[in-house]
Amino acid sequence: MGILDDISASLQKGDTSKVAEFTEQAIVSNIEPKAILDDGLLSGMAIIGEKFKKHEIFLPDVLLAAKAMYAGMDLLKPLMIKEGIPTIGKVVIGSVYGDLHDIGKNLVGIMLKGAGFEVIDLGNNVPAQKFIETAEESGAGLIGMSALLTTTMPTMKKTIELAKERGLYGKIKFMIGGAPLSSDYAGEIGADAYCFDGVNAVERAKEFLGVG
Ligand code: B1M
C-alpha cells in the first residue's frame, strides 16, 4: 500500500495521529500537496460519505474522520498558501445557516488565500443577513456560500434576495458550492456561478473581480 492509501485508510478509521504522521511523510517525500489532498484525504472522505449513505457507518465515525481530515489539512495548509503575496480582491465566504459542514468551505478558503485573495471567513451556520452586512462593511465584491445539505440550500436564495432588496445585486457577485448544488440551481436562484471545487472557485473569483 502506498503512502496516499495509508492516509486514506487512516482517515477512514478516524485515526488522527496516523493521518498526521502519514501526511507528514508524504510531504517529506515531496509528493505534491494536491495529490496528498485529492488521492489521500479526499479519497478517504469520499468512501466515508458512501458508507454513511449506506448506513454501514454512523455519525460518530464521520465526525472522527472529519477530525482526522483536519489533521492532514492543517499540515498541507501552509504549503497551499503562498506567504507574502499582495491581495488581489476581497471575498466573504461561509457555510450557510443550519449547515455545520465546513471542510469544503475551508478548502476553498485556503485556495482563495493561496491565489492572493483576502478571505473573510464567517465560519459555518451563517445567516443571510450576516453575509450581506459583512460584504457591505468590508467592501467585498464577492460572496461565496457553501451548503452540503439540501435543507440548507434555501439560505443561498434568501441571501441573494436580500442583496436585491438592498440594491446590491450586480454590485456583489455570488458563487455557490457544495455537493448537492448544480449550475441549474445557481441559475434558478440568481447566483453568478456554481463552483465544483476550490480550483474552479479561484478561477471564477478572478473572473468576477477582474484579476489574473
Ligand atoms: Co454530513 N451529510 N451530516 N457530516 N457529511 C453529508 C453532506 C451527506 C451527503 C452524507 C450522506 O448521506 N451520504 C448527508 C446530506 C444529505 C442531503 O442533504 N441530501 C449528510 C447528513 C445527512 C448529515 C447530518 C444531517 C447527519 C445527522 O445528523 N443525521 C448532519 C448535519 C449537520 C449540520 O450541518 N447541521 C451531518 C453532520 C456531519 C458531520 C458534522 C459529522 C461531518 C461534518 C464535519 C465538518 O464539516 N466539520 C459530516 C461529513 C464529514 C459529511 C460527508 C461524509 C463529507 C463532507 C465533506 O467534508 N466532504 C458528506 C458526504 C459527502 O459529501 N459525500 C456528508 C469533503 C469536502 C472537501 O467536499 O464539502 O463537497 P465538499 O466541498 C468541495 C466542493 O463541494 C466544493 O469545493 C470543495 C473542495 O473540492 N465546494 C465549494 C464546497 N463548498 C464550496 C463553496 C464554494 C465553492 C466550492 O464557494 C464558496
py3Dmol code that shows the C-alpha trace and the ligand (Angstrom):
import py3Dmol

protein = """\
ATOM      1  CA  MET A   1       0.000   0.000   0.000  1.00  0.00           C
ATOM      2  CA  GLY A   2       1.364   3.452  -0.895  1.00  0.00           C
ATOM      3  CA  ILE A   3       1.511   6.384   1.493  1.00  0.00           C
ATOM      4  CA  LEU A   4      -1.582   8.024  -0.049  1.00  0.00           C
ATOM      5  CA  ASP A   5      -3.570   4.821   0.528  1.00  0.00           C
ATOM      6  CA  ASP A   6      -2.267   4.820   4.106  1.00  0.00           C
ATOM      7  CA  ILE A   7      -3.601   8.371   4.570  1.00  0.00           C
ATOM      8  CA  SER A   8      -6.976   7.405   3.108  1.00  0.00           C
ATOM      9  CA  ALA A   9      -7.228   4.229   5.228  1.00  0.00           C
ATOM     10  CA  SER A  10      -6.235   6.041   8.455  1.00  0.00           C
ATOM     11  CA  LEU A  11      -8.758   8.794   7.744  1.00  0.00           C
ATOM     12  CA  GLN A  12     -11.471   6.184   7.306  1.00  0.00           C
ATOM     13  CA  LYS A  13     -10.532   4.721  10.698  1.00  0.00           C
ATOM     14  CA  GLY A  14     -10.659   8.221  12.213  1.00  0.00           C
ATOM     15  CA  ASP A  15      -7.045   7.834  13.322  1.00  0.00           C
ATOM     16  CA  THR A  16      -5.960  11.469  13.642  1.00  0.00           C
ATOM     17  CA  SER A  17      -2.366  10.808  14.679  1.00  0.00           C
ATOM     18  CA  LYS A  18      -1.758   8.317  11.843  1.00  0.00           C
ATOM     19  CA  VAL A  19      -3.253  10.731   9.283  1.00  0.00           C
ATOM     20  CA  ALA A  20      -0.899  13.446  10.566  1.00  0.00           C
ATOM     21  CA  GLU A  21       2.080  11.059  10.559  1.00  0.00           C
ATOM     22  CA  PHE A  22       1.460   9.770   7.008  1.00  0.00           C
ATOM     23  CA  THR A  23       0.686  13.253   5.669  1.00  0.00           C
ATOM     24  CA  GLU A  24       3.973  14.479   7.139  1.00  0.00           C
ATOM     25  CA  GLN A  25       5.779  11.537   5.486  1.00  0.00           C
ATOM     26  CA  ALA A  26       4.132  12.281   2.137  1.00  0.00           C
ATOM     27  CA  ILE A  27       5.202  15.939   2.380  1.00  0.00           C
ATOM     28  CA  VAL A  28       8.785  14.961   3.230  1.00  0.00           C
ATOM     29  CA  SER A  29       8.746  12.565   0.235  1.00  0.00           C
ATOM     30  CA  ASN A  30       7.955  15.578  -1.990  1.00  0.00           C
ATOM     31  CA  ILE A  31       4.526  14.337  -3.058  1.00  0.00           C
ATOM     32  CA  GLU A  32       2.541  17.290  -4.440  1.00  0.00           C
ATOM     33  CA  PRO A  33       0.141  18.779  -1.826  1.00  0.00           C
ATOM     34  CA  LYS A  34      -2.686  18.493  -4.370  1.00  0.00           C
ATOM     35  CA  ALA A  35      -2.049  14.753  -4.765  1.00  0.00           C
ATOM     36  CA  ILE A  36      -1.944  14.293  -0.972  1.00  0.00           C
ATOM     37  CA  LEU A  37      -5.245  16.153  -0.729  1.00  0.00           C
ATOM     38  CA  ASP A  38      -7.040  14.523  -3.667  1.00  0.00           C
ATOM     39  CA  ASP A  39      -5.695  10.961  -3.549  1.00  0.00           C
ATOM     40  CA  GLY A  40      -5.205  10.660   0.219  1.00  0.00           C
ATOM     41  CA  LEU A  41      -7.531  12.840   2.296  1.00  0.00           C
ATOM     42  CA  LEU A  42     -10.416  13.476  -0.114  1.00  0.00           C
ATOM     43  CA  SER A  43     -10.492   9.919  -1.460  1.00  0.00           C
ATOM     44  CA  GLY A  44     -10.795   8.660   2.137  1.00  0.00           C
ATOM     45  CA  MET A  45     -13.577  11.138   2.878  1.00  0.00           C
ATOM     46  CA  ALA A  46     -15.457  10.115  -0.304  1.00  0.00           C
ATOM     47  CA  ILE A  47     -15.504   6.487   0.930  1.00  0.00           C
ATOM     48  CA  ILE A  48     -16.741   7.677   4.344  1.00  0.00           C
ATOM     49  CA  GLY A  49     -19.600   9.545   2.595  1.00  0.00           C
ATOM     50  CA  GLU A  50     -20.604   6.416   0.643  1.00  0.00           C
ATOM     51  CA  LYS A  51     -20.522   4.182   3.730  1.00  0.00           C
ATOM     52  CA  PHE A  52     -22.541   6.714   5.742  1.00  0.00           C
ATOM     53  CA  LYS A  53     -25.143   6.821   2.978  1.00  0.00           C
ATOM     54  CA  LYS A  54     -25.452   3.024   3.028  1.00  0.00           C
ATOM     55  CA  HIS A  55     -25.697   3.037   6.864  1.00  0.00           C
ATOM     56  CA  GLU A  56     -22.528   0.960   7.084  1.00  0.00           C
ATOM     57  CA  ILE A  57     -21.084   3.555   9.470  1.00  0.00           C
ATOM     58  CA  PHE A  58     -22.680   6.176  11.723  1.00  0.00           C
ATOM     59  CA  LEU A  59     -22.348   9.837  12.639  1.00  0.00           C
ATOM     60  CA  PRO A  60     -19.603   9.432  15.285  1.00  0.00           C
ATOM     61  CA  ASP A  61     -17.457   7.651  12.652  1.00  0.00           C
ATOM     62  CA  VAL A  62     -17.976  10.554  10.249  1.00  0.00           C
ATOM     63  CA  LEU A  63     -17.053  13.041  12.987  1.00  0.00           C
ATOM     64  CA  LEU A  64     -13.835  11.170  13.719  1.00  0.00           C
ATOM     65  CA  ALA A  65     -12.999  11.051  10.007  1.00  0.00           C
ATOM     66  CA  ALA A  66     -13.611  14.813   9.744  1.00  0.00           C
ATOM     67  CA  LYS A  67     -11.299  15.420  12.705  1.00  0.00           C
ATOM     68  CA  ALA A  68      -8.619  13.279  11.070  1.00  0.00           C
ATOM     69  CA  MET A  69      -9.141  15.153   7.782  1.00  0.00           C
ATOM     70  CA  TYR A  70      -8.364  18.424   9.571  1.00  0.00           C
ATOM     71  CA  ALA A  71      -5.127  16.959  10.993  1.00  0.00           C
ATOM     72  CA  GLY A  72      -3.947  16.393   7.418  1.00  0.00           C
ATOM     73  CA  MET A  73      -5.320  19.673   6.079  1.00  0.00           C
ATOM     74  CA  ASP A  74      -3.547  21.651   8.816  1.00  0.00           C
ATOM     75  CA  LEU A  75      -0.215  20.279   7.607  1.00  0.00           C
ATOM     76  CA  LEU A  76      -0.994  20.979   3.948  1.00  0.00           C
ATOM     77  CA  LYS A  77      -2.359  24.480   4.546  1.00  0.00           C
ATOM     78  CA  PRO A  78       0.994  26.342   4.705  1.00  0.00           C
ATOM     79  CA  LEU A  79       2.099  24.605   1.511  1.00  0.00           C
ATOM     80  CA  MET A  80      -1.072  25.633  -0.277  1.00  0.00           C
ATOM     81  CA  ILE A  81      -0.926  29.272   0.783  1.00  0.00           C
ATOM     82  CA  LYS A  82       1.884  31.307  -0.701  1.00  0.00           C
ATOM     83  CA  GLU A  83       3.057  33.695   2.007  1.00  0.00           C
ATOM     84  CA  GLY A  84       3.537  37.409   1.460  1.00  0.00           C
ATOM     85  CA  ILE A  85       1.665  37.832  -1.797  1.00  0.00           C
ATOM     86  CA  PRO A  86      -0.353  41.023  -2.223  1.00  0.00           C
ATOM     87  CA  THR A  87      -4.136  40.590  -2.026  1.00  0.00           C
ATOM     88  CA  ILE A  88      -5.961  40.804  -5.321  1.00  0.00           C
ATOM     89  CA  GLY A  89      -9.524  41.204  -4.039  1.00  0.00           C
ATOM     90  CA  LYS A  90     -11.774  40.603  -1.072  1.00  0.00           C
ATOM     91  CA  VAL A  91     -14.083  37.583  -0.760  1.00  0.00           C
ATOM     92  CA  VAL A  92     -16.567  36.780   2.016  1.00  0.00           C
ATOM     93  CA  ILE A  93     -17.148  33.049   2.498  1.00  0.00           C
ATOM     94  CA  GLY A  94     -19.202  30.873   4.832  1.00  0.00           C
ATOM     95  CA  SER A  95     -21.329  27.763   5.184  1.00  0.00           C
ATOM     96  CA  VAL A  96     -24.975  28.771   5.170  1.00  0.00           C
ATOM     97  CA  TYR A  97     -27.386  28.889   8.102  1.00  0.00           C
ATOM     98  CA  GLY A  98     -28.135  25.456   9.557  1.00  0.00           C
ATOM     99  CA  ASP A  99     -25.106  23.878   7.902  1.00  0.00           C
ATOM    100  CA  LEU A 100     -22.208  22.734  10.049  1.00  0.00           C
ATOM    101  CA  HIS A 101     -20.226  21.157   7.188  1.00  0.00           C
ATOM    102  CA  ASP A 102     -17.164  23.313   6.750  1.00  0.00           C
ATOM    103  CA  ILE A 103     -14.369  21.132   5.350  1.00  0.00           C
ATOM    104  CA  GLY A 104     -15.085  22.047   1.706  1.00  0.00           C
ATOM    105  CA  LYS A 105     -15.624  25.716   2.535  1.00  0.00           C
ATOM    106  CA  ASN A 106     -12.326  25.781   4.430  1.00  0.00           C
ATOM    107  CA  LEU A 107     -10.519  24.188   1.498  1.00  0.00           C
ATOM    108  CA  VAL A 108     -11.960  26.782  -0.844  1.00  0.00           C
ATOM    109  CA  GLY A 109     -10.805  29.491   1.594  1.00  0.00           C
ATOM    110  CA  ILE A 110      -7.275  28.076   1.670  1.00  0.00           C
ATOM    111  CA  MET A 111      -7.146  28.014  -2.125  1.00  0.00           C
ATOM    112  CA  LEU A 112      -8.502  31.552  -2.470  1.00  0.00           C
ATOM    113  CA  LYS A 113      -5.895  32.782   0.033  1.00  0.00           C
ATOM    114  CA  GLY A 114      -3.218  30.868  -1.838  1.00  0.00           C
ATOM    115  CA  ALA A 115      -4.254  32.655  -5.025  1.00  0.00           C
ATOM    116  CA  GLY A 116      -3.830  36.054  -3.309  1.00  0.00           C
ATOM    117  CA  PHE A 117      -7.381  36.914  -2.230  1.00  0.00           C
ATOM    118  CA  GLU A 118      -8.178  38.427   1.146  1.00  0.00           C
ATOM    119  CA  VAL A 119     -10.688  35.987   2.598  1.00  0.00           C
ATOM    120  CA  ILE A 120     -13.194  36.939   5.287  1.00  0.00           C
ATOM    121  CA  ASP A 121     -14.349  33.559   6.580  1.00  0.00           C
ATOM    122  CA  LEU A 122     -17.598  33.769   8.559  1.00  0.00           C
ATOM    123  CA  GLY A 123     -17.403  30.108   9.556  1.00  0.00           C
ATOM    124  CA  ASN A 124     -20.467  27.908   9.476  1.00  0.00           C
ATOM    125  CA  ASN A 125     -24.172  28.405  10.261  1.00  0.00           C
ATOM    126  CA  VAL A 126     -24.111  31.866   8.652  1.00  0.00           C
ATOM    127  CA  PRO A 127     -27.466  33.669   8.187  1.00  0.00           C
ATOM    128  CA  ALA A 128     -28.252  35.629   5.009  1.00  0.00           C
ATOM    129  CA  GLN A 129     -28.028  38.981   6.756  1.00  0.00           C
ATOM    130  CA  LYS A 130     -24.524  38.283   8.060  1.00  0.00           C
ATOM    131  CA  PHE A 131     -23.207  37.554   4.545  1.00  0.00           C
ATOM    132  CA  ILE A 132     -24.671  40.773   3.156  1.00  0.00           C
ATOM    133  CA  GLU A 133     -23.712  43.034   6.056  1.00  0.00           C
ATOM    134  CA  THR A 134     -20.133  41.753   6.106  1.00  0.00           C
ATOM    135  CA  ALA A 135     -19.740  42.288   2.359  1.00  0.00           C
ATOM    136  CA  GLU A 136     -21.190  45.798   2.654  1.00  0.00           C
ATOM    137  CA  GLU A 137     -18.993  46.765   5.614  1.00  0.00           C
ATOM    138  CA  SER A 138     -15.807  45.313   4.158  1.00  0.00           C
ATOM    139  CA  GLY A 139     -16.410  46.387   0.565  1.00  0.00           C
ATOM    140  CA  ALA A 140     -16.004  42.801  -0.670  1.00  0.00           C
ATOM    141  CA  GLY A 141     -17.170  42.315  -4.251  1.00  0.00           C
ATOM    142  CA  LEU A 142     -17.808  38.616  -3.922  1.00  0.00           C
ATOM    143  CA  ILE A 143     -19.707  36.319  -1.564  1.00  0.00           C
ATOM    144  CA  GLY A 144     -19.062  32.565  -1.619  1.00  0.00           C
ATOM    145  CA  MET A 145     -21.628  30.335   0.056  1.00  0.00           C
ATOM    146  CA  SER A 146     -21.258  26.641   0.814  1.00  0.00           C
ATOM    147  CA  ALA A 147     -24.051  24.121   1.566  1.00  0.00           C
ATOM    148  CA  LEU A 148     -23.840  20.369   1.954  1.00  0.00           C
ATOM    149  CA  LEU A 149     -27.442  19.736   2.958  1.00  0.00           C
ATOM    150  CA  THR A 150     -30.449  20.015   0.669  1.00  0.00           C
ATOM    151  CA  THR A 151     -32.326  21.514   3.631  1.00  0.00           C
ATOM    152  CA  THR A 152     -29.892  24.445   3.999  1.00  0.00           C
ATOM    153  CA  MET A 153     -29.673  25.418   0.326  1.00  0.00           C
ATOM    154  CA  PRO A 154     -32.612  27.910   0.577  1.00  0.00           C
ATOM    155  CA  THR A 155     -30.442  30.317   2.626  1.00  0.00           C
ATOM    156  CA  MET A 156     -28.461  30.904  -0.565  1.00  0.00           C
ATOM    157  CA  LYS A 157     -31.608  32.122  -2.310  1.00  0.00           C
ATOM    158  CA  LYS A 158     -32.521  34.221   0.729  1.00  0.00           C
ATOM    159  CA  THR A 159     -29.089  35.901   0.711  1.00  0.00           C
ATOM    160  CA  ILE A 160     -29.364  36.805  -2.964  1.00  0.00           C
ATOM    161  CA  GLU A 161     -32.888  38.130  -2.445  1.00  0.00           C
ATOM    162  CA  LEU A 162     -31.657  40.281   0.421  1.00  0.00           C
ATOM    163  CA  ALA A 163     -28.951  41.697  -1.862  1.00  0.00           C
ATOM    164  CA  LYS A 164     -31.672  42.537  -4.396  1.00  0.00           C
ATOM    165  CA  GLU A 165     -33.766  44.281  -1.719  1.00  0.00           C
ATOM    166  CA  ARG A 166     -30.789  46.386  -0.692  1.00  0.00           C
ATOM    167  CA  GLY A 167     -29.816  47.316  -4.252  1.00  0.00           C
ATOM    168  CA  LEU A 168     -26.576  45.329  -4.059  1.00  0.00           C
ATOM    169  CA  TYR A 169     -27.357  42.642  -6.630  1.00  0.00           C
ATOM    170  CA  GLY A 170     -24.969  43.039  -9.546  1.00  0.00           C
ATOM    171  CA  LYS A 171     -22.532  45.041  -7.420  1.00  0.00           C
ATOM    172  CA  ILE A 172     -21.735  41.985  -5.316  1.00  0.00           C
ATOM    173  CA  LYS A 173     -21.223  38.691  -7.178  1.00  0.00           C
ATOM    174  CA  PHE A 174     -22.331  35.375  -5.713  1.00  0.00           C
ATOM    175  CA  MET A 175     -20.723  31.983  -6.077  1.00  0.00           C
ATOM    176  CA  ILE A 176     -22.069  28.835  -4.509  1.00  0.00           C
ATOM    177  CA  GLY A 177     -20.611  25.388  -3.912  1.00  0.00           C
ATOM    178  CA  GLY A 178     -21.201  22.093  -2.147  1.00  0.00           C
ATOM    179  CA  ALA A 179     -22.089  18.538  -3.080  1.00  0.00           C
ATOM    180  CA  PRO A 180     -25.894  18.919  -3.561  1.00  0.00           C
ATOM    181  CA  LEU A 181     -25.624  22.047  -5.760  1.00  0.00           C
ATOM    182  CA  SER A 182     -25.507  22.494  -9.522  1.00  0.00           C
ATOM    183  CA  SER A 183     -25.278  25.120 -12.241  1.00  0.00           C
ATOM    184  CA  ASP A 184     -29.029  24.753 -12.714  1.00  0.00           C
ATOM    185  CA  TYR A 185     -29.657  25.635  -9.072  1.00  0.00           C
ATOM    186  CA  ALA A 186     -27.269  28.603  -9.340  1.00  0.00           C
ATOM    187  CA  GLY A 187     -29.276  29.846 -12.332  1.00  0.00           C
ATOM    188  CA  GLU A 188     -32.548  29.286 -10.527  1.00  0.00           C
ATOM    189  CA  ILE A 189     -31.616  31.434  -7.509  1.00  0.00           C
ATOM    190  CA  GLY A 190     -29.696  34.096  -9.439  1.00  0.00           C
ATOM    191  CA  ALA A 191     -26.172  33.168  -8.280  1.00  0.00           C
ATOM    192  CA  ASP A 192     -23.394  34.175 -10.664  1.00  0.00           C
ATOM    193  CA  ALA A 193     -21.625  30.811 -10.541  1.00  0.00           C
ATOM    194  CA  TYR A 194     -21.719  27.276  -9.225  1.00  0.00           C
ATOM    195  CA  CYS A 195     -18.195  26.076  -8.378  1.00  0.00           C
ATOM    196  CA  PHE A 196     -17.491  22.360  -8.241  1.00  0.00           C
ATOM    197  CA  ASP A 197     -14.184  22.635  -6.376  1.00  0.00           C
ATOM    198  CA  GLY A 198     -11.614  25.050  -4.970  1.00  0.00           C
ATOM    199  CA  VAL A 199      -9.661  25.420  -8.200  1.00  0.00           C
ATOM    200  CA  ASN A 200     -12.866  26.293 -10.042  1.00  0.00           C
ATOM    201  CA  ALA A 201     -13.770  28.765  -7.251  1.00  0.00           C
ATOM    202  CA  VAL A 202     -10.404  30.538  -7.683  1.00  0.00           C
ATOM    203  CA  GLU A 203     -10.911  30.762 -11.473  1.00  0.00           C
ATOM    204  CA  ARG A 204     -14.388  32.225 -11.106  1.00  0.00           C
ATOM    205  CA  ALA A 205     -13.328  34.626  -8.329  1.00  0.00           C
ATOM    206  CA  LYS A 206     -10.556  36.002 -10.558  1.00  0.00           C
ATOM    207  CA  GLU A 207     -13.026  36.416 -13.391  1.00  0.00           C
ATOM    208  CA  PHE A 208     -15.593  38.224 -11.210  1.00  0.00           C
ATOM    209  CA  LEU A 209     -13.097  40.558  -9.561  1.00  0.00           C
ATOM    210  CA  GLY A 210     -11.342  41.242 -12.885  1.00  0.00           C
ATOM    211  CA  VAL A 211      -7.922  39.944 -11.882  1.00  0.00           C
ATOM    212  CA  GLY A 212      -5.406  37.382 -13.214  1.00  0.00           C
TER     213      GLY A 212
END
"""
ligand_1 = """\
91
B1M
Co -22.819 15.198 6.952
N -24.014 14.788 5.419
N -24.331 15.388 8.067
N -21.460 15.426 8.309
N -21.450 14.636 5.658
C -23.319 14.673 4.051
C -23.277 16.023 3.352
C -24.295 13.637 3.326
C -24.324 13.768 1.794
C -23.904 12.201 3.768
C -24.689 11.125 3.065
O -25.849 10.906 3.379
N -24.074 10.452 2.122
C -25.682 13.970 4.011
C -26.526 15.049 3.317
C -27.733 14.511 2.605
C -28.532 15.598 1.952
O -28.728 16.681 2.410
N -29.034 15.253 0.783
C -25.220 14.416 5.399
C -26.068 14.462 6.547
C -27.462 13.901 6.358
C -25.646 14.995 7.790
C -26.483 15.153 9.065
C -27.912 15.682 8.864
C -26.469 13.780 9.773
C -27.321 13.684 11.008
O -27.189 14.446 11.931
N -28.207 12.748 10.969
C -25.607 16.145 9.900
C -25.999 17.623 9.634
C -25.259 18.600 10.491
C -25.497 20.021 10.024
O -24.803 20.519 9.160
N -26.498 20.688 10.593
C -24.242 15.873 9.341
C -23.064 16.032 10.073
C -21.788 15.788 9.593
C -20.538 15.879 10.467
C -20.569 17.006 11.487
C -20.370 14.557 11.176
C -19.400 15.984 9.377
C -19.007 17.456 9.027
C -17.746 17.913 9.743
C -17.280 19.254 9.220
O -17.504 19.663 8.098
N -16.577 19.938 10.086
C -20.104 15.412 8.133
C -19.423 14.977 6.970
C -17.907 14.950 7.052
C -20.103 14.564 5.785
C -19.544 13.944 4.485
C -19.222 12.477 4.777
C -18.303 14.592 3.887
C -18.427 16.090 3.599
C -17.046 16.642 3.279
O -16.424 17.276 4.119
N -16.535 16.342 2.058
C -20.766 14.137 3.488
C -20.839 13.099 2.372
C -20.405 13.683 1.039
O -20.362 14.867 0.817
N -20.156 12.785 0.117
C -21.911 14.335 4.404
C -15.190 16.752 1.640
C -15.257 18.209 1.126
C -13.849 18.642 0.706
O -16.108 18.216 -0.009
O -17.759 19.783 1.086
O -18.240 18.778 -1.201
P -17.271 19.303 -0.221
O -16.507 20.548 -0.855
C -15.940 20.553 -2.157
C -16.915 21.013 -3.248
O -18.257 20.710 -2.995
C -16.647 22.480 -3.385
O -15.245 22.562 -3.143
C -14.877 21.628 -2.126
C -13.473 21.148 -2.395
O -13.414 20.382 -3.563
N -17.290 23.459 -2.505
C -17.308 24.771 -2.835
C -17.847 23.318 -1.286
N -18.241 24.490 -0.827
C -17.916 25.412 -1.739
C -18.101 26.797 -1.748
C -17.660 27.499 -2.871
C -17.079 26.854 -3.942
C -16.898 25.482 -3.948
O -17.782 28.827 -2.944
C -17.789 29.496 -1.737
"""
view = py3Dmol.view(width=600, height=400)
view.addModel(protein, "pdb")
view.setStyle({"model": 0}, {"cartoon": {"style": "trace"}})
view.addModel(ligand_1, "xyz")
view.setStyle({"model": 1}, {"stick": {}})
view.zoomTo()
view.show()
